[in-house]
């Protein structure tokens, strides 16, 4: 298992959060689209998460890769699904749910399943 990967992820608006939020992941999670997938299942990633309700404020998010959609997939965009882990997973998941609830676009079509 690879440990110590870091990234920053900024959601510009609530619709963007709603498009990647994965409510079927225990404890909450989201999909990160990417052109090249350099992660493996179980990789731990520390993400500085910026949410649309507090632009510029970084929320620390410990995550674990639980889903991979490879570059050559015939279904959907390539990227990874991450599960929130760590002490702030619960509160951060609640924030994500509120962001999804604030989305203007109420479509059931998302970048996830």
C-alpha positions in Angstrom: 0.0 0.0 0.0 1.4 3.4 -1.0 1.2 6.1 1.7 2.0 9.8 1.6 0.5 10.9 -1.6 -1.0 14.4 -1.5 -3.1 16.7 -3.6 -5.3 19.7 -3.5 -8.9 19.5 -4.9 -11.1 22.6 -5.3 -14.8 22.5 -6.0 -15.8 25.7 -7.6 -19.6 25.2 -7.1 -22.2 23.0 -5.5 -23.1 21.2 -8.8 -19.5 20.1 -9.1 -19.7 18.5 -5.7 -23.0 16.8 -6.5 -21.5 15.4 -9.7 -18.7 13.5 -7.9 -20.2 12.7 -4.5 -20.4 9.0 -3.8 -23.2 8.4 -1.2 -22.9 4.6 -1.5 -19.4 4.6 0.1 -19.5 4.0 3.8 -18.5 7.1 5.6 -18.7 9.2 2.4 -16.5 9.6 -0.6 -16.1 11.2 -4.0 -14.8 10.6 -7.5 -11.7 12.4 -8.7 -11.6 12.5 -12.5 -8.1 12.4 -13.9 -6.5 11.9 -17.3 -3.8 9.5 -16.0 -4.6 7.2 -13.1 -1.4 6.7 -11.0 -3.1 5.1 -8.0 -3.8 1.6 -6.7 -6.7 0.3 -4.6 -5.9 1.0 -0.9 -3.5 4.0 -1.6 -3.9 6.6 1.1 -4.1 10.2 -0.2 -4.1 13.4 1.9 -6.3 15.9 0.1 -6.5 19.6 0.9 -10.2 20.0 0.0 -11.6 23.4 -0.9 -15.4 23.5 -0.8 -17.7 26.1 -2.6 -19.3 27.3 0.7 -15.9 28.4 2.0 -13.7 29.4 -1.0 -10.0 29.6 -0.2 -10.3 27.5 3.0 -8.6 24.1 2.9 -10.2 21.2 4.8 -7.8 18.4 5.5 -9.1 15.1 4.2 -7.5 11.8 4.7 -8.8 9.4 2.1 -8.2 5.9 0.7 -8.7 4.8 -2.9 -11.6 2.4 -3.1 -12.5 2.5 -6.8 -10.5 3.0 -10.0 -11.8 3.7 -13.5 -8.8 3.2 -15.7 -7.9 5.4 -18.7 -9.0 2.7 -21.2 -12.4 2.2 -19.6 -15.4 2.1 -22.0 -17.7 3.4 -19.3 -17.3 6.8 -17.8 -14.3 9.1 -17.2 -11.0 7.9 -15.9 -10.3 8.6 -12.3 -10.4 7.3 -8.7 -13.1 7.0 -6.1 -11.9 7.8 -2.6 -13.4 7.1 0.8 -13.1 9.6 3.6 -11.1 8.2 6.5 -9.6 9.6 9.7 -11.0 11.7 12.6 -12.7 14.4 10.5 -14.3 12.0 8.0 -17.8 12.3 9.6 -17.9 16.1 9.8 -16.4 16.4 6.3 -19.0 14.0 4.9 -21.8 16.1 6.4 -20.3 19.2 4.7 -20.2 17.4 1.4 -23.9 16.3 1.8 -24.9 19.9 2.5 -23.0 21.0 -0.6 -24.9 18.3 -2.6 -28.2 19.6 -1.1 -27.3 23.1 -2.3 -26.7 22.1 -5.9 -29.0 23.8 -8.4 -28.9 20.9 -10.9 -30.9 18.0 -9.4 -29.9 15.4 -12.0 -29.4 11.7 -11.1 -26.7 11.5 -13.8 -23.2 12.0 -12.2 -19.6 11.0 -12.9 -20.1 8.1 -10.5 -22.3 5.0 -10.8 
